[in-house]
Amino acid sequence: MILVAGSANLDFVVRAPHIPAPGETVLGQAFTTYPGGKGANQAVACARAGGAATQMLLAVGQDSFAEPLLASLYSANVKLNTVLTQDQPTGCAFICVADNAENAITVAPGANLTLAPEHLPDLTGFSHLLMQLETPLATVTAYALAARAQGVTVVLNAAPAQPLPPELLAAVDVLIVNEGELAAVVPYPVSLMTNLAQIAVPCVVVTLGQRGCAARLGNTFFIQPAYPVNAVDTTGAGDTFCGVLVAALDQGESLTQAMQRASAAAALACTEAGAQSSIPTADAVSAFLAQQPAPCEASVSALCNYCGMG
Ligand code: RIB
């Protein structure tokens, strides 16, 4: 069983020709709301990946924004462990999605900040704990230490980017970051491979957007080129990657197999609008992978060079 402990946000999304620069006003299209939040997106991705049962620990306010978030998790088959907060509103995210599919996100965390060490449920029966950084760092650290003490594999998606205390890193088994988040975690950023090697965590995975992803497990490095798709909205693609990676590892797949499935799921998530609304099912990922040619030598060697493995 997988426990995802983290944030849930209602995403307020406007599509615009480009993301506004500081001081700029851009005329966008109609706005839409979607269930989001890094934690909830990752829980939905885990559950849609099939395999292990997924449970989520989250905090929401007593307001109308909470309802669509809980409904989306419930309909994805995520078992809920909900903290109802009296004095904070449900978390919200304000997202601009540009016509090139990139996004800019501002989060008002609200109730997510009330998730506290005492809310952690009994971890008996859980194999993996998956967390992110939209809840208090002290809570994330307390949960990681408790999980480590009980032999539960701790997976941390260190997003949004921030430096991590050494006691947290010491309790993490798998760290998942993008390039910006990686730079915030390493003391002396150099080349990608060197950065991965500097982190005192047994397994580190770095997502590289359209290039793909790379990982270090012990002293061995792996790469996975991205699957090209016509992207319309990249929101939640990283969360899809995290959730599907953990679900695959939980099923006993190797790191390279898990990276392949997670990359395929993340690519598919970019082809539809919204965060949770775009997360594919296990069947959709399998069908997509069955149609993909083996990665060409040029893309593999370009990725190796980018990572400093050339
Ligand atoms: O990673 C995407 C998510 O970041 C959005 O759903 C938004 O809620 C923010 O948490």
Boltz pocket constraint, residues with backbone or C-beta under 6 A from the ligand:
constraints:
  - pocket:
      binder: B
      contacts: [[A, 7], [A, 9], [A, 10], [A, 11], [A, 35], [A, 36], [A, 37], [A, 38], [A, 41], [A, 92], [A, 93], [A, 105], [A, 107], [A, 134], [A, 235], [A, 236], [A, 237], [A, 238], [A, 239], [A, 275]]
      max_distance: 6.0
